[in-house]
Amino acid sequence: MTPRTSPEPLIFAPGESRALAQAVSQAAGVPLAELEEREYEGGEFKLRPLRSVRGQAVFVLQSLVETRAAPIALRLVRLLFLLQTLKDAGAGELTAVIPYLAYARKDRRNKPRDPVYTRYLAQLLEAAGVDRVIVLDVHNSAALDNAFRIPTDHLTALPMMAEHFAAQFPAGKLAVASPDIGGIKRAQQFREILERRLGREIELIFIEKRRDGQVISGGAIVGDAHGRNVVVLDDLCASGATLMKAVTSLHNAGATSVHAAVTHTPLEAGLAALGTTNGIAQIIVTDSIGHPMFSEGSERCDKVRVLPIAPLLGCAIARITRGEPLAPLSEHWPPR
């Protein structure tokens, strides 16, 4: 009797995330399946898989970032409808791959009657039939774990960024800085990766920040920036105000040079503002937003270097399909 083989896994993506999905598909060695996509009057739409998915492991990629053509809310609805469509069509394990997870910054109540959007988002995805969620450098991984009742895999671009800075600063004094207290754990993880890669101690710095509405103040530094090349690390750059404040504080503290490393850049204006900041040497970002970093006709920032995220996402998908752990992806790049 011929042994029964498991159907091959598939990747699906709505049109607004298809370019990134194509690169992920090539990196993972998993086919990118076709969708019928139709738009109707009044903003309604239809997404239909053009091949059978019954019993197959299916990955659906969608980055929840704002663009003129596809606002965040529309991208979220399209993701939810596509996931439910695939579940109704008999998909086996259904995984949502969301490189940039919108609404993740509202993860707790700071004031009476505050919403908790991470929990609401988790409930929506679970109701759509998702079995697993993959995210990249989410704002607060502990809050997301608490929000979901299904497995969540937190990928990180930190090892990729560490490889870049290790090659740039093989010797000399180096420091990693968090622009606020909330990012200390992320900065600590990045420092440990860099220390293993370079085989020497690296200073850890964090900067005091206070926010009152849209006004950011503070700037006191804990740690030694004097005479050091400093990498300021953050999960995202929206307006750029937090990072610009950190750059000024670090130079005032005697830093030799200041560099920024940011995973998500959902707004072009924030990245452009950061690029024009005096005293910042370079900005390392990823293409997690899934569309070109700068719009046509805009003034490109020569300080920006974009690290492609498709190899990391593709490697994670390939490991999942082979039943291999994802932990090595958080420690080294390329994984060992």
TIMI-13374 format. One record per atom (N, C-alpha, C): residue in one letter; x, y, z. Coordinates in steps of 0.2 Angstrom, whole numbers, padded with zeros to 4 digits, always signed. Layout:
AXYZ;...
END
This chain:
M+0004-0006+0000;M+0000+0000+0000;M+0004+0006+0000;T+0003+0011-0005;T+0007+0017-0005;T+0006+0021+0001;P+0011+0024+0005;P+0010+0028+0010;P+0007+0035+0008;R+0003+0037+0013;R+0000+0043+0011;R+0004+0049+0013;T+0005+0054+0009;T+0010+0060+0010;T+0005+0066+0012;S+0008+0070+0016;S+0005+0076+0018;S+0005+0081+0012;P+0000+0085+0011;P+0000+0090+0006;P+0005+0095+0007;E+0008+0098+0002;E+0013+0103+0003;E+0010+0109+0006;P+0013+0113+0010;P+0011+0119+0013;P+0010+0125+0008;L+0006+0130+0009;L+0005+0135+0004;L+0005+0142+0008;I+0007+0147+0004;I+0007+0154+0006;I+0002+0158+0002;F-0002+0162+0006;F-0007+0166+0003;F-0005+0173+0005;A-0007+0178+0001;A-0006+0185+0003;A-0011+0189-0001;P-0015+0194+0002;P-0018+0199-0002;P-0013+0203-0007;G-0016+0206-0012;G-0012+0210-0016;G-0007+0215-0013;E-0010+0219-0008;E-0006+0224-0005;E+0001+0221-0001;S+0001+0215+0000;S+0007+0212+0003;S+0010+0206-0001;R+0008+0206-0007;R+0010+0201-0012;R+0018+0201-0013;A+0020+0207-0014;A+0027+0208-0016;A+0032+0205-0010;L+0030+0206-0004;L+0034+0204+0002;L+0033+0196+0002;A+0027+0194+0001;A+0025+0187+0001;A+0029+0183-0004;Q+0030+0186-0010;Q+0034+0183-0015;Q+0041+0181-0013;A+0044+0186-0010;A+0051+0185-0008;A+0051+0180-0002;V+0046+0180+0002;V+0046+0175+0008;V+0045+0168+0005;S+0041+0168+0000;S+0039+0161-0003;S+0046+0158-0006;Q+0050+0162-0009;Q+0056+0160-0012;Q+0061+0158-0007;A+0061+0162-0001;A+0066+0160+0004;A+0064+0154+0008;A+0057+0153+0008;A+0055+0147+0012;A+0054+0141+0008;G+0054+0141+0001;G+0053+0136-0003;G+0046+0133-0003;V+0042+0138-0002;V+0035+0136-0001;V+0031+0140-0006;P+0026+0136-0010;P+0023+0140-0016;P+0019+0146-0013;L+0018+0151-0017;L+0014+0157-0016;L+0008+0155-0020;A+0002+0154-0017;A-0004+0152-0021;A-0008+0158-0024;E-0011+0157-0029;E-0015+0163-0032;E-0022+0164-0029;L-0024+0170-0029;L-0030+0172-0026;L-0034+0176-0032;E-0040+0175-0032;E-0045+0179-0036;E-0046+0185-0032;E-0045+0191-0034;E-0046+0197-0030;E-0050+0202-0034;R-0056+0203-0032;R-0061+0208-0035;R-0063+0213-0031;E-0064+0219-0033;E-0067+0225-0030;E-0074+0227-0032;Y-0078+0229-0028;Y-0085+0231-0029;Y-0086+0238-0027;E-0092+0241-0030;E-0093+0247-0028;E-0094+0248-0020;G-0093+0254-0018;G-0094+0255-0011;G-0088+0252-0006;G-0083+0250-0009;G-0077+0248-0005;G-0077+0240-0003;E-0082+0237-0006;E-0082+0229-0004;E-0078+0226-0009;F-0076+0219-0007;F-0071+0216-0011;F-0072+0208-0010;K-0069+0204-0014;K-0069+0197-0014;K-0062+0194-0014;L-0060+0190-0010;L-0054+0186-0010;L-0055+0178-0010;R-0053+0175-0016;R-0055+0168-0016;R-0049+0164-0018;P-0047+0159-0015;P-0041+0155-0017;P-0043+0151-0023;L-0038+0151-0028;L-0039+0147-0034;L-0036+0140-0034;R-0035+0137-0029;R-0033+0130-0028;R-0036+0127-0022;S-0036+0121-0021;S-0038+0118-0015;S-0033+0118-0010;V-0036+0119-0004;V-0032+0120+0002;V-0034+0115+0007;R-0038+0110+0006;R-0041+0105+0010;R-0035+0101+0014;G-0035+0101+0020;G-0030+0097+0024;G-0023+0100+0024;Q-0022+0106+0021;Q-0015+0108+0020;Q-0013+0113+0025;A-0007+0114+0027;A-0004+0119+0031;A-0004+0126+0027;V-0007+0131+0029;V-0008+0137+0025;V-0005+0143+0029;F-0001+0147+0026;F+0002+0153+0029;F-0001+0159+0026;V-0004+0164+0029;V-0007+0170+0026;V-0003+0176+0029;L+0000+0179+0024;L+0005+0185+0026;L+0001+0191+0024;Q+0001+0196+0029;Q-0002+0202+0028;Q+0001+0207+0034;S+0004+0213+0031;S+0007+0217+0036;S+0002+0223+0037;L+0001+0224+0043;L-0005+0229+0045;L-0002+0236+0045;V+0000+0239+0040;V+0003+0246+0040;V-0002+0250+0035;E-0002+0257+0037;E-0006+0262+0033;E-0003+0263+0027;T-0007+0263+0021;T-0005+0266+0015;T-0011+0269+0012;R-0010+0274+0007;R-0016+0277+0004;R-0021+0272+0001;A-0018+0267-0002;A-0022+0262-0006;A-0026+0257-0001;A-0022+0256+0004;A-0025+0251+0009;A-0024+0253+0016;P-0028+0256+0019;P-0028+0258+0026;P-0027+0252+0031;I-0025+0253+0037;I-0024+0248+0042;I-0031+0244+0043;A-0036+0248+0044;A-0042+0244+0045;A-0045+0240+0039;L-0043+0242+0033;L-0045+0238+0027;L-0041+0232+0027;R-0034+0233+0028;R-0030+0227+0028;R-0032+0222+0033;L-0034+0224+0039;L-0036+0220+0044;L-0042+0216+0042;V-0047+0219+0039;V-0053+0216+0037;V-0051+0211+0032;R-0047+0213+0027;R-0045+0208+0022;R-0042+0202+0024;L-0037+0203+0029;L-0034+0197+0032;L-0039+0193+0036;L-0044+0195+0040;L-0048+0191+0043;L-0053+0188+0038;F-0055+0191+0033;F-0060+0188+0028;F-0056+0182+0025;L-0050+0183+0023;L-0046+0178+0019;L-0045+0172+0024;L-0043+0173+0030;L-0042+0168+0035;L-0048+0164+0035;Q-0054+0167+0036;Q-0060+0163+0037;Q-0062+0159+0031;T-0061+0162+0025;T-0062+0159+0018;T-0058+0153+0018;L-0052+0153+0020;L-0047+0147+0019;L-0049+0142+0024;K-0051+0144+0030;K-0054+0139+0035;K-0060+0136+0033;D-0065+0140+0030;D-0071+0137+0027;D-0069+0132+0021;A-0064+0133+0018;A-0062+0129+0012;A-0058+0123+0014;G-0057+0122+0021;G-0055+0115+0023;G-0047+0116+0025;A-0044+0122+0025;A-0037+0122+0027;A-0036+0118+0033;G-0030+0115+0034;G-0028+0112+0040;G-0025+0117+0045;E-0019+0117+0047;E-0016+0122+0051;E-0016+0128+0048;L-0019+0133+0051;L-0019+0140+0048;L-0015+0145+0052;T-0010+0148+0049;T-0005+0152+0052;T-0005+0159+0049;A-0006+0164+0053;A-0006+0171+0051;A+0001+0174+0052;V+0004+0176+0047;V+0011+0179+0047;V+0010+0187+0046;I+0011+0190+0052;I+0010+0198+0052;I+0016+0201+0054;P+0020+0203+0049;P+0027+0206+0050;P+0026+0212+0055;Y+0022+0217+0053;Y+0020+0223+0057;Y+0013+0222+0060;L+0013+0222+0066;L+0006+0221+0069;L+0004+0228+0072;A-0001+0231+0068;A-0004+0237+0071;A-0008+0236+0077;Y-0009+0241+0081;Y-0013+0242+0087;Y-0009+0239+0093;A-0003+0236+0092;A+0001+0233+0097;A+0003+0237+0103;R+0003+0244+0101;R+0006+0248+0107;R+0000+0250+0112;K-0006+0248+0110;K-0011+0249+0115;K-0013+0242+0119;D-0008+0240+0123;D-0008+0234+0126;D-0011+0234+0133;R-0012+0239+0136;R-0014+0239+0143;R-0018+0246+0145;R-0022+0246+0150;R-0026+0252+0152;R-0021+0257+0156;N-0021+0263+0154;N-0017+0268+0157;N-0022+0273+0161;K-0028+0273+0158;K-0033+0278+0161;K-0040+0274+0161;P-0044+0276+0165;P-0051+0273+0165;P-0054+0272+0158;R-0057+0267+0157;R-0061+0265+0151;R-0056+0265+0145;D-0050+0264+0146;D-0045+0263+0140;D-0046+0257+0137;P-0046+0256+0130;P-0046+0250+0127;P-0040+0246+0127;V-0040+0240+0126;V-0034+0235+0126;V-0034+0232+0119;Y-0032+0235+0114;Y-0032+0233+0107;Y-0029+0226+0106;T-0023+0225+0109;T-0020+0218+0108;T-0025+0213+0110;R-0029+0213+0115;R-0033+0208+0116;R-0039+0207+0111;Y-0042+0213+0109;Y-0047+0213+0104;Y-0044+0210+0098;L-0038+0212+0096;L-0035+0209+0090;L-0035+0202+0090;A-0032+0199+0096;A-0032+0192+0097;A-0039+0189+0096;Q-0044+0192+0099;Q-0050+0189+0099;Q-0053+0188+0091;L-0051+0193+0087;L-0054+0193+0080;L-0050+0188+0076;L-0043+0187+0077;L-0040+0182+0074;L-0042+0175+0076;E-0043+0174+0082;E-0045+0168+0084;E-0052+0166+0082;A-0056+0171+0081;A-0063+0170+0079;A-0063+0168+0071;A-0058+0170+0068;A-0057+0169+0061;A-0054+0162+0059;G-0052+0158+0065;G-0050+0151+0064;G-0043+0150+0064;V-0039+0156+0066;V-0031+0155+0066;V-0029+0150+0071;D-0024+0146+0069;D-0021+0141+0074;D-0015+0144+0077;R-0011+0148+0073;R-0005+0151+0075;R-0004+0158+0072;V+0000+0162+0076;V+0002+0168+0074;V+0009+0169+0074;I+0012+0172+0069;I+0019+0174+0068;I+0020+0182+0068;V+0023+0185+0072;V+0024+0192+0072;V+0032+0193+0072;L+0034+0200+0071;L+0041+0202+0071;L+0041+0208+0075;D+0046+0207+0080;D+0048+0212+0085;D+0041+0216+0087;V+0037+0213+0090;V+0031+0216+0092;V+0032+0220+0098;H+0028+0226+0099;H+0030+0231+0104;H+0031+0228+0111;N+0026+0223+0113;N+0027+0220+0120;N+0025+0213+0119;S+0030+0209+0119;S+0028+0202+0118;S+0025+0198+0123;A+0026+0200+0130;A+0022+0197+0135;A+0015+0199+0135;A+0013+0205+0133;A+0006+0207+0133;A+0003+0203+0127;L+0006+0202+0121;L+0003+0198+0116;L+0002+0191+0118;D+0007+0188+0121;D+0006+0181+0124;D+0000+0181+0128;N-0001+0185+0133;N-0006+0185+0137;N-0013+0186+0134;A-0013+0190+0128;A-0019+0191+0124;A-0022+0185+0120;F-0017+0181+0118;F-0019+0176+0113;F-0020+0169+0118;R-0024+0165+0115;R-0025+0158+0118;R-0022+0153+0113;I-0019+0155+0108;I-0016+0151+0103;I-0008+0152+0103;P-0004+0148+0100;P+0003+0149+0100;P+0005+0155+0096;T+0009+0159+0099;T+0012+0165+0095;T+0019+0164+0095;D+0022+0165+0089;D+0029+0165+0088;D+0032+0172+0087;H+0036+0174+0091;H+0039+0181+0091;H+0046+0181+0087;L+0046+0183+0081;L+0053+0183+0077;L+0056+0190+0079;T+0062+0190+0078;T+0066+0197+0079;T+0071+0198+0074;A+0072+0204+0072;A+0077+0206+0067;A+0084+0208+0071;L+0084+0207+0078;L+0090+0209+0081;L+0096+0205+0079;P+0096+0199+0078;P+0103+0195+0075;P+0105+0198+0069;M+0100+0200+0064;M+0102+0203+0058;M+0105+0209+0059;M+0103+0213+0063;M+0106+0220+0064;M+0112+0219+0068;A+0113+0214+0072;A+0119+0213+0076;A+0125+0211+0071;E+0123+0207+0066;E+0128+0206+0061;E+0131+0212+0057;H+0126+0217+0056;H+0128+0223+0052;H+0133+0227+0057;F+0131+0228+0063;F+0135+0232+0067;F+0142+0229+0070;A+0141+0222+0070;A+0148+0218+0072;A+0153+0219+0066;A+0151+0219+0060;A+0155+0220+0055;A+0158+0228+0054;Q+0154+0232+0057;Q+0155+0239+0056;Q+0160+0241+0062;F+0159+0238+0068;F+0163+0240+0074;F+0166+0234+0077;P+0171+0231+0073;P+0175+0225+0076;P+0179+0226+0082;A+0181+0233+0083;A+0185+0235+0089;A+0182+0241+0091;G+0185+0243+0097;G+0183+0250+0100;G+0177+0249+0105;K+0176+0255+0108;K+0170+0255+0113;K+0164+0256+0110;L+0159+0252+0112;L+0153+0251+0109;L+0147+0251+0114;A+0141+0254+0113;A+0136+0254+0118;A+0129+0253+0114;V+0125+0250+0117;V+0118+0249+0115;V+0113+0253+0120;A+0109+0257+0117;A+0105+0262+0121;A+0097+0261+0119;S+0093+0261+0124;S+0086+0261+0123;S+0084+0268+0124;P+0079+0270+0120;P+0077+0277+0120;P+0072+0279+0126;D+0070+0273+0129;D+0065+0274+0135;D+0066+0268+0139;I+0063+0268+0145;I+0063+0263+0150;I+0060+0256+0147;G+0054+0257+0143;G+0051+0252+0141;G+0054+0247+0136;G+0060+0250+0133;G+0063+0246+0128;G+0070+0243+0131;I+0071+0243+0138;I+0077+0240+0141;I+0078+0233+0139;K+0073+0229+0140;K+0073+0222+0139;K+0076+0220+0132;R+0073+0224+0127;R+0075+0223+0120;R+0082+0225+0119;A+0084+0231+0122;A+0091+0233+0121;A+0096+0228+0125;Q+0094+0225+0130;Q+0098+0220+0134;Q+0099+0214+0129;Q+0094+0212+0126;Q+0094+0206+0122;Q+0099+0207+0116;F+0098+0213+0113;F+0103+0215+0107;F+0110+0216+0110;R+0111+0218+0116;R+0118+0219+0118;R+0121+0212+0119;E+0117+0207+0122;E+0120+0200+0123;E+0121+0197+0116;I+0117+0198+0111;I+0119+0195+0104;I+0125+0198+0102;L+0126+0205+0102;L+0132+0208+0100;L+0138+0206+0104;E+0138+0205+0111;E+0143+0203+0115;E+0145+0196+0113;R+0141+0191+0111;R+0143+0185+0109;R+0146+0185+0102;R+0144+0189+0098;R+0146+0190+0091;R+0153+0193+0091;L+0155+0198+0096;L+0161+0202+0096;L+0166+0199+0101;G+0163+0195+0106;G+0168+0193+0111;G+0170+0198+0116;R+0167+0203+0117;R+0169+0209+0121;R+0163+0212+0125;E+0164+0215+0130;E+0159+0218+0134;E+0156+0225+0130;I+0150+0226+0131;I+0146+0232+0127;I+0142+0235+0133;E+0143+0242+0133;E+0139+0246+0138;E+0132+0246+0136;L+0127+0245+0141;L+0120+0246+0141;L+0118+0253+0143;I+0114+0257+0140;I+0112+0263+0141;I+0104+0264+0141;F+0101+0267+0145;F+0094+0269+0144;F+0093+0276+0145;I+0088+0279+0142;I+0087+0286+0142;I+0080+0287+0145;E+0079+0292+0150;E+0073+0294+0153;E+0069+0297+0148;K+0062+0295+0147;K+0058+0299+0143;K+0051+0300+0146;R+0048+0305+0145;R+0041+0307+0148;R+0037+0309+0142;R+0031+0307+0142;R+0026+0309+0136;R+0020+0312+0139;D+0018+0318+0137;D+0012+0321+0139;D+0008+0323+0132;G+0004+0318+0130;G+0000+0319+0124;G+0005+0318+0118;Q+0007+0323+0114;Q+0011+0322+0109;Q+0018+0325+0111;V+0019+0328+0117;V+0025+0331+0119;V+0030+0326+0122;I+0036+0326+0120;I+0041+0321+0123;I+0046+0325+0127;S+0047+0324+0133;S+0052+0327+0137;S+0057+0322+0140;G+0061+0325+0145;G+0066+0320+0148;G+0073+0320+0144;G+0077+0315+0145;G+0083+0315+0142;G+0089+0313+0146;A+0087+0312+0153;A+0093+0310+0157;A+0095+0303+0155;I+0102+0302+0156;I+0105+0295+0153;I+0107+0291+0159;V+0106+0285+0159;V+0109+0280+0164;V+0113+0276+0160;G+0120+0276+0161;G+0125+0272+0158;G+0130+0277+0155;D+0135+0274+0152;D+0141+0278+0150;D+0142+0279+0142;A+0140+0284+0139;A+0140+0285+0132;A+0147+0289+0130;H+0151+0291+0135;H+0157+0295+0133;H+0162+0291+0129;G+0164+0294+0123;G+0169+0290+0119;G+0167+0284+0116;R+0160+0283+0116;R+0158+0276+0113;R+0154+0278+0106;N+0154+0273+0102;N+0149+0272+0096;N+0143+0269+0099;V+0137+0273+0099;V+0131+0270+0102;V+0126+0269+0097;V+0123+0263+0098;V+0117+0261+0093;V+0111+0261+0097;V+0106+0266+0095;V+0100+0267+0098;V+0095+0262+0095;L+0092+0258+0099;L+0088+0252+0097;L+0080+0254+0099;D+0076+0253+0094;D+0069+0253+0095;D+0065+0249+0091;D+0059+0247+0093;D+0055+0242+0088;D+0052+0246+0082;L+0050+0252+0083;L+0047+0256+0078;L+0048+0263+0078;C+0048+0267+0072;C+0049+0274+0072;C+0043+0276+0068;A+0038+0280+0072;A+0032+0283+0069;A+0034+0290+0067;S+0034+0295+0072;S+0036+0302+0071;S+0043+0303+0071;G+0047+0299+0074;G+0054+0300+0075;G+0056+0304+0081;A+0051+0307+0084;A+0053+0311+0090;A+0057+0308+0096;T+0055+0302+0097;T+0058+0298+0103;T+0066+0297+0101;L+0067+0295+0095;L+0074+0293+0093;L+0078+0300+0092;M+0075+0305+0090;M+0078+0311+0089;M+0080+0314+0096;K+0076+0314+0101;K+0078+0316+0108;K+0083+0312+0110;A+0083+0305+0109;A+0089+0301+0111;A+0095+0303+0108;V+0095+0304+0102;V+0102+0306+0098;V+0105+0312+0101;T+0101+0317+0103;T+0103+0323+0106;T+0106+0322+0113;S+0103+0318+0117;S+0105+0317+0124;S+0112+0313+0123;L+0112+0308+0119;L+0118+0304+0118;L+0124+0308+0116;H+0123+0313+0111;H+0129+0317+0109;H+0131+0322+0115;N+0126+0324+0119;N+0127+0329+0125;N+0131+0325+0130;A+0130+0318+0130;A+0134+0314+0135;A+0141+0312+0132;G+0143+0314+0126;G+0150+0313+0124;G+0150+0307+0119;A+0145+0305+0116;A+0145+0299+0112;A+0150+0301+0106;T+0154+0296+0103;T+0158+0297+0097;T+0153+0298+0091;S+0149+0293+0091;S+0144+0293+0085;S+0138+0289+0087;V+0132+0291+0084;V+0126+0288+0086;V+0122+0285+0080;H+0120+0279+0080;H+0117+0276+0075;H+0110+0273+0077;A+0105+0272+0073;A+0098+0270+0075;A+0097+0263+0071;A+0094+0259+0075;A+0092+0252+0073;A+0084+0252+0074;V+0080+0251+0069;V+0073+0251+0070;V+0070+0246+0066;T+0066+0241+0069;T+0063+0236+0064;T+0057+0239+0060;H+0053+0242+0063;H+0047+0245+0059;H+0047+0252+0058;T+0045+0254+0052;T+0045+0261+0050;T+0038+0262+0046;P+0033+0262+0050;P+0026+0262+0046;P+0025+0269+0043;L+0028+0275+0045;L+0027+0281+0042;L+0033+0284+0039;E+0032+0286+0033;E+0038+0289+0029;E+0040+0295+0032;A+0036+0299+0035;A+0037+0306+0038;A+0042+0305+0044;G+0041+0300+0048;G+0045+0299+0054;G+0052+0297+0052;L+0053+0293+0047;L+0059+0290+0045;L+0063+0296+0041;A+0059+0300+0037;A+0062+0306+0034;A+0065+0311+0039;A+0061+0312+0045;A+0063+0317+0050;A+0069+0314+0054;L+0069+0308+0055;L+0075+0305+0058;L+0081+0306+0054;G+0080+0305+0047;G+0086+0305+0043;G+0089+0312+0042;T+0085+0317+0044;T+0088+0324+0043;T+0090+0327+0050;T+0090+0322+0055;T+0093+0324+0062;T+0100+0325+0062;N+0103+0331+0064;N+0110+0331+0064;N+0113+0327+0070;G+0118+0324+0068;G+0122+0320+0073;G+0120+0312+0073;I+0116+0310+0068;I+0114+0303+0068;I+0118+0301+0061;A+0122+0295+0062;A+0127+0293+0057;A+0123+0289+0052;Q+0119+0284+0054;Q+0115+0280+0050;Q+0109+0277+0053;I+0105+0274+0049;I+0098+0272+0051;I+0097+0265+0048;I+0097+0260+0052;I+0096+0253+0050;I+0089+0251+0051;V+0085+0249+0046;V+0078+0247+0046;V+0077+0241+0042;T+0071+0238+0043;T+0069+0232+0039;T+0063+0234+0034;D+0061+0230+0030;D+0056+0231+0025;D+0050+0228+0028;S+0049+0227+0034;S+0043+0224+0037;S+0036+0227+0035;I+0036+0233+0033;I+0030+0236+0031;I+0027+0234+0024;G+0032+0230+0020;G+0029+0227+0014;G+0028+0231+0008;H+0030+0237+0008;H+0030+0241+0002;H+0036+0246+0002;P+0037+0249-0003;P+0044+0253-0004;P+0044+0258+0002;M+0050+0259+0004;M+0051+0263+0010;M+0050+0271+0009;F+0051+0273+0003;F+0049+0280+0001;F+0045+0280-0005;S+0040+0285-0005;S+0035+0286-0010;S+0039+0289-0016;E+0036+0289-0022;E+0039+0292-0028;E+0039+0299-0027;G+0045+0302-0029;G+0046+0309-0029;G+0048+0312-0022;S+0049+0308-0017;S+0051+0310-0010;S+0058+0310-0010;E+0061+0314-0006;E+0068+0315-0005;E+0071+0309-0001;R+0074+0305-0004;R+0077+0299-0001;R+0082+0301+0004;C+0082+0297+0010;C+0087+0298+0015;C+0093+0293+0014;D+0099+0297+0013;D+0105+0293+0011;D+0108+0289+0017;K+0105+0291+0023;K+0108+0287+0029;K+0104+0281+0030;V+0099+0279+0027;V+0095+0273+0028;V+0098+0267+0024;R+0099+0262+0028;R+0100+0255+0025;R+0094+0250+0027;V+0091+0247+0022;V+0086+0243+0023;V+0088+0235+0023;L+0087+0232+0028;L+0088+0225+0029;L+0082+0221+0027;P+0082+0217+0021;P+0076+0213+0019;P+0074+0208+0024;I+0068+0207+0026;I+0065+0203+0031;I+0063+0196+0028;A+0062+0196+0022;A+0060+0190+0019;A+0064+0183+0021;P+0071+0184+0021;P+0075+0178+0023;P+0073+0175+0030;L+0072+0180+0034;L+0070+0178+0041;L+0063+0175+0041;L+0058+0178+0038;L+0051+0175+0038;L+0051+0168+0034;G+0055+0168+0029;G+0055+0162+0025;G+0058+0156+0029;C+0064+0158+0032;C+0067+0153+0036;C+0062+0150+0042;A+0059+0155+0045;A+0054+0153+0050;A+0048+0148+0048;I+0046+0150+0042;I+0041+0146+0039;I+0043+0139+0037;A+0049+0139+0034;A+0052+0132+0032;A+0054+0128+0038;R+0056+0131+0044;R+0057+0127+0050;R+0051+0124+0053;I+0045+0128+0053;I+0039+0126+0055;I+0036+0120+0051;T+0037+0120+0045;T+0035+0115+0040;T+0039+0109+0041;R+0045+0109+0044;R+0049+0104+0045;R+0049+0101+0052;G+0045+0105+0056;G+0045+0103+0063;G+0051+0105+0067;E+0055+0110+0065;E+0061+0112+0068;E+0060+0118+0073;P+0064+0119+0078;P+0063+0125+0083;P+0064+0132+0079;L+0061+0137+0082;L+0062+0144+0080;L+0067+0147+0084;A+0069+0144+0090;A+0073+0148+0095;A+0080+0150+0092;P+0083+0146+0087;P+0090+0148+0085;P+0089+0155+0081;L+0083+0156+0078;L+0083+0163+0074;L+0083+0169+0079;S+0082+0168+0085;S+0083+0174+0090;S+0090+0174+0092;E+0094+0170+0091;E+0101+0170+0094;E+0106+0172+0089;H+0106+0169+0082;H+0111+0170+0077;H+0108+0172+0071;W+0111+0175+0066;W+0109+0176+0059;W+0116+0176+0055;P+0116+0171+0050;P+0111+0166+0049;P+0111+0161+0055;P+0105+0157+0056;P+0104+0152+0061;P+0109+0147+0061;R+0112+0144+0066;R+0116+0139+0066;R+0113+0132+0067;
END
